[in-house]
Amino acid sequence: VLCCAPSNIAVDNLVERLALCKQRILRLGHPARLLESIQQHSLDAVLARSDSAQIVADIRKDIDQVKNKKTQDKREKSNFRNEIKLLRKELKEREEAAMLESLTSANVVLATNT
């Protein structure tokens, strides 16, 4: 179910009430604009608790390690760029899969109209 309201506070009130019913809910929106009491239902929080969160963190760490490697050899630099490109592609795919999983597993998705 997609549930929308015209303001952040209205959506947050809906989230608070639905949370009492023990529904799997997902609140879309910028975390800074959400009430602190419903932060655990935000997309960012749900993704951080997901199984793929550690995999995504490991890929980010691998990208940082490759970026920090220094070399003068042009062939090695090219290999590093290719490796970073592949890691970024995998990172994007994993993040999108995790987001899709979070959206499909929720019973109710809540957001503002915009």
N, C-alpha and C positions, 0 to 999 in steps of 0.2 A: 504494500500500500504506500502510495506517495501522499504525504500530507504537507500542505503548504499554508503559510500565513503571511500577512504583509509585513510583519516586523520580527526582528530577532527575539524580542522578549515574548511575543506571542508564541513563536515556535518553541522557545525554551520552556514555557509553561506547559505546552503540549507534551514535550519530552518528559518533564517531571511527572506528569500525571500518568503517562504510558509506562514509565519506569516502575511505578507502583504496581502495575498489572503484570510485571515480570515478562514483558514482551522483549524480543530482540529488536532493538531500535538503533537507528544510525542517524546521527545529526550531522548534516552537511553545513558547512560554513566556516568562516575564519575563526580559529580558536580564541582569538583576542576579543571577539564580539559575542562569545557565548558566556552564559552564567557559569560560575565556577562549579556549582553543584551538578551540572550536567556534562562537564568536560569528559568524563569517562565514556560518554556515548558519542563523542565527536569522531569523525573519520580518522583523524590523526591518532587519537588514543586507541581506537580499535585496531588500526594498522600496526601500531607499536606493540600491541599485545598478541598479534597474529603469529603464526608459525613461521611465516616467511620474513619476519622482521630481522631475525638474526642472519639469514642468508643475504638480505639486502645490505645489512651493516658490513658483512664480510666482503661483499663485492665492492662497497665504497672504500673499505680499508685497502683492498687489492689495488684499486685505481690510484689511491694516494701513494702506495708503495712504488708503483710503476712510475708515477709522476716524479717522485723524488730521486729516481735513478739518474745518474749523470754519466754521460759518455761523449766522446768526441767522434766516434765512428758513425758515419752517416747510415750505414746499414743497420746498426743497432738502434739508432734513433728512429728509423723507419719501423723497425720491429716493435719498439716501445709504443709508437703512435698507433700501430695496428692493434696491439694488445689492448690499449686504452679504448680504442674504438669498439672492439668486441666486448669488453667489459661494460662499457656504457650501454651498448645494445642489450646485453643480458640484464643489466640493472633496470632499464626501462621496461623490458618484458616482465620481469619479476614484480616490479611495482604495479604495473597495470593488472597483472594476474591477481595480486593481493587485493587491489582495490575492487576488482570485479567480484572476487570471492566475498569480500565484506558487504558489498551492495546486494548480492544475490542471497546471502544468508540472513539478511535482516528481514524481519516481518514488516517493519514500518520504516520508511526513509522520510526524514523530515528536513525541510529547508524553507527559506524565505522565497517569495515569488521571483525575485531577481536573480 
